Amino acid sequence: MTGYAIPIGGGLTFTARQDRQSGTGLMTPGATGLQVTPGVRPGPGLDVTVVGSTITVTPGAAAVQSASSAVAGAYRAFLDANFTATLTAADASNPRVDLVYLRVRDTDEDGSGARDCTPVYVTGTPAASPITPTIPGGASGIVLATISVPKSGGGAPTVSYAGRQITAAAGGIPPVNSGLLSVPGLYVGQARYNVVRGCPEYWNGSAWTAQGDSTSFTPVFTSLGGGAAIGNGVITSRWTRIGGQVFWGGQFTIGSTTAGGTGLWFISMPVPQAAGFTRLGNFNLIAGGNNYVGTVSCNPADGGKATLIAKSPFSNVSADAVSAIVPVPMAAGNVLIWNASFEAA
């Protein structure tokens, strides 16, 4: 069959697989068209605790992707009563890490001979640097928690949700724990909440980024009369954009082969500036033990280049554009530091 929709017609006649397939359209997508991002529903449910030697998993709901086929759909799984298991006794010499996962068996898909959904407790192997067990290949399941079990006499076991999978409805924002932060996004604009950073992040096609994250940018250094060159100097900057507002800062360390050229200096800006009016920032020039303070001018008429205006040392009222000789002759080791904000085009 090439397609189906539920419900169709007066009689509700469809298979369990077709029911799962139709439900995938309501969940966060997975690697292929009929797969989903599996995990526990956000909020309480399927919580794992260890008291003494008793492991308890509380009632809750989850989405479990079928591991049998990419087109088999996802199971809307749940536990409606506490599940308990007995923690394996601690090893005398080494710690270990145990795994608790939620497993779905469906003999129509996996040939297991069973149709059930239940948590599974897997005892890890004791070792000086223990390895966390994984869900067996071919099994349909999601990680609920890991349990770190110290060697005998080393303290109480501890539960970690670092590898716990959380899912959400299509377009939703699932919280992501530390163990899954490296998993790439599936589409541009996909959102998640980074529990470690405490902020929303969005997939831009190659990385997860949050509003306010900085991006590296190497400015182009030129002068009005020409002849400017960075040489063995070092110029770096970083910028971020929040809405239409760009915040930009950088540092230029003059090298022994840096050429200042003639006339005022220009430093290229990271993104085009909106037309309208000039925005001003600030800069400091550290030279010869002195700290000269000035203004960064971001003028749309300058064609995407920032200029620097410094107080002239020759008068207490005059100011001039920064160049190879203003406010003082440039020398290796001088450092120019600037910060500015402007409206992006």
Solvent accessible surface area in square Angstrom, and as a share of the most:
residue,aa,sasa,rsa
1,M,180,0.80
2,T,152,0.88
3,G,51,0.49
4,Y,94,0.36
5,A,55,0.43
6,I,54,0.27
7,P,96,0.60
8,I,95,0.48
9,G,67,0.64
10,G,91,0.88
11,G,43,0.42
12,L,127,0.63
13,T,106,0.62
14,F,75,0.31
15,T,79,0.46
16,A,70,0.54
17,R,81,0.30
18,Q,30,0.13
19,D,43,0.22
20,R,18,0.07
21,Q,42,0.19
22,S,54,0.35
23,G,7,0.07
24,T,12,0.07
25,G,61,0.59
26,L,135,0.67
27,M,28,0.12
28,T,5,0.03
29,P,51,0.32
30,G,12,0.11
31,A,88,0.68
32,T,68,0.39
33,G,78,0.75
34,L,58,0.29
35,Q,38,0.17
36,V,5,0.03
37,T,40,0.24
38,P,30,0.19
39,G,0,0.00
40,V,1,0.00
41,R,135,0.49
42,P,53,0.33
43,G,55,0.53
44,P,115,0.72
45,G,7,0.07
46,L,0,0.00
47,D,47,0.24
48,V,5,0.03
49,T,64,0.37
50,V,29,0.17
51,V,115,0.66
52,G,66,0.64
53,S,63,0.40
54,T,62,0.36
55,I,1,0.00
56,T,26,0.15
57,V,0,0.00
58,T,40,0.24
59,P,58,0.36
60,G,14,0.13
61,A,32,0.25
62,A,10,0.08
63,A,6,0.05
64,V,0,0.00
65,Q,23,0.10
66,S,2,0.02
67,A,52,0.40
68,S,48,0.31
69,S,35,0.23
70,A,48,0.38
71,V,71,0.41
72,A,0,0.00
73,G,0,0.00
74,A,0,0.00
75,Y,29,0.11
76,R,132,0.48
77,A,7,0.06
78,F,132,0.55
79,L,26,0.13
80,D,119,0.62
81,A,58,0.45
82,N,96,0.49
83,F,50,0.21
84,T,81,0.47
85,A,23,0.18
86,T,101,0.59
87,L,18,0.09
88,T,59,0.34
89,A,85,0.66
90,A,42,0.33
91,D,46,0.24
92,A,83,0.64
93,S,78,0.50
94,N,48,0.25
95,P,45,0.28
96,R,6,0.02
97,V,22,0.13
98,D,0,0.00
99,L,3,0.01
100,V,1,0.00
101,Y,5,0.02
102,L,0,0.00
103,R,52,0.19
104,V,11,0.06
105,R,78,0.29
106,D,16,0.08
107,T,37,0.21
108,D,104,0.54
109,E,38,0.17
110,D,56,0.29
111,G,62,0.60
112,S,54,0.35
113,G,67,0.64
114,A,22,0.17
115,R,168,0.61
116,D,53,0.27
117,C,41,0.25
118,T,36,0.21
119,P,4,0.02
120,V,27,0.15
121,Y,44,0.17
122,V,43,0.24
123,T,59,0.34
124,G,8,0.07
125,T,102,0.60
126,P,52,0.32
127,A,36,0.28
128,A,89,0.69
129,S,93,0.60
130,P,40,0.25
131,I,145,0.74
132,T,55,0.32
133,P,27,0.17
134,T,110,0.64
135,I,40,0.21
136,P,74,0.47
137,G,84,0.81
138,G,58,0.56
139,A,32,0.24
140,S,9,0.06
141,G,16,0.15
142,I,0,0.00
143,V,28,0.16
144,L,0,0.00
145,A,1,0.00
146,T,23,0.13
147,I,0,0.00
148,S,48,0.31
149,V,4,0.02
150,P,35,0.22
151,K,100,0.42
152,S,66,0.43
153,G,86,0.82
154,G,46,0.44
155,G,58,0.56
156,A,77,0.59
157,P,36,0.23
158,T,85,0.49
159,V,51,0.29
160,S,41,0.27
161,Y,77,0.29
162,A,39,0.30
163,G,24,0.23
164,R,13,0.05
165,Q,43,0.19
166,I,26,0.13
167,T,13,0.08
168,A,15,0.12
169,A,67,0.52
170,A,54,0.42
171,G,61,0.58
172,G,27,0.26
173,I,89,0.45
174,P,10,0.06
175,P,41,0.26
176,V,21,0.12
177,N,28,0.14
178,S,64,0.41
179,G,47,0.46
180,L,47,0.24
181,L,39,0.19
182,S,105,0.68
183,V,79,0.46
184,P,83,0.52
185,G,12,0.11
186,L,81,0.40
187,Y,83,0.32
188,V,112,0.64
189,G,47,0.45
190,Q,18,0.08
191,A,13,0.10
192,R,14,0.05
193,Y,85,0.32
194,N,7,0.03
195,V,70,0.40
196,V,96,0.55
197,R,120,0.44
198,G,43,0.41
199,C,31,0.19
200,P,58,0.36
201,E,5,0.02
202,Y,96,0.36
203,W,31,0.11
204,N,81,0.42
205,G,43,0.41
206,S,90,0.58
207,A,43,0.34
208,W,40,0.14
209,T,48,0.28
210,A,11,0.09
211,Q,124,0.55
212,G,33,0.31
213,D,44,0.23
214,S,53,0.34
215,T,72,0.42
216,S,79,0.51
217,F,49,0.21
218,T,94,0.55
219,P,3,0.02
220,V,92,0.53
221,F,10,0.04
222,T,53,0.31
223,S,10,0.07
224,L,119,0.59
225,G,55,0.53
226,G,35,0.34
227,G,61,0.58
228,A,23,0.18
229,A,47,0.36
230,I,45,0.23
231,G,51,0.49
232,N,86,0.44
233,G,12,0.12
234,V,91,0.53
235,I,11,0.05
236,T,76,0.44
237,S,5,0.04
238,R,125,0.45
239,W,48,0.17
240,T,18,0.11
241,R,109,0.40
242,I,79,0.40
243,G,49,0.47
244,G,36,0.35
245,Q,47,0.21
246,V,0,0.00
247,F,93,0.39
248,W,6,0.02
249,G,17,0.16
250,G,13,0.12
251,Q,81,0.36
252,F,0,0.00
253,T,40,0.23
254,I,6,0.03
255,G,13,0.12
256,S,91,0.59
257,T,88,0.51
258,T,12,0.07
259,A,38,0.29
260,G,6,0.06
261,G,24,0.23
262,T,87,0.51
263,G,36,0.35
264,L,41,0.20
265,W,9,0.03
266,F,20,0.08
267,I,2,0.01
268,S,23,0.15
269,M,13,0.06
270,P,22,0.14
271,V,29,0.17
272,P,96,0.60
273,Q,22,0.10
274,A,19,0.15
275,A,97,0.75
276,G,69,0.66
277,F,135,0.56
278,T,51,0.30
279,R,59,0.22
280,L,119,0.59
281,G,17,0.16
282,N,80,0.41
283,F,1,0.00
284,N,44,0.23
285,L,13,0.07
286,I,78,0.39
287,A,7,0.05
288,G,80,0.77
289,G,80,0.77
290,N,79,0.40
291,N,91,0.47
292,Y,45,0.17
293,V,94,0.54
294,G,12,0.11
295,T,41,0.24
296,V,0,0.00
297,S,12,0.08
298,C,0,0.00
299,N,47,0.24
300,P,35,0.22
301,A,92,0.71
302,D,45,0.23
303,G,64,0.61
304,G,26,0.25
305,K,67,0.29
306,A,1,0.01
307,T,13,0.07
308,L,2,0.01
309,I,70,0.35
310,A,2,0.01
311,K,98,0.42
312,S,12,0.08
313,P,73,0.46
314,F,172,0.72
315,S,41,0.26
316,N,130,0.67
317,V,124,0.71
318,S,41,0.26
319,A,62,0.48
320,D,71,0.37
321,A,29,0.23
322,V,3,0.01
323,S,14,0.09
324,A,19,0.15
325,I,121,0.61
326,V,20,0.12
327,P,2,0.01
328,V,35,0.20
329,P,97,0.61
330,M,48,0.21
331,A,54,0.42
332,A,65,0.51
333,G,50,0.48
334,N,11,0.05
335,V,27,0.16
336,L,1,0.00
337,I,59,0.30
338,W,2,0.01
339,N,78,0.40
340,A,10,0.08
341,S,28,0.18
342,F,0,0.00
343,E,82,0.37
344,A,9,0.07
345,A,87,0.67
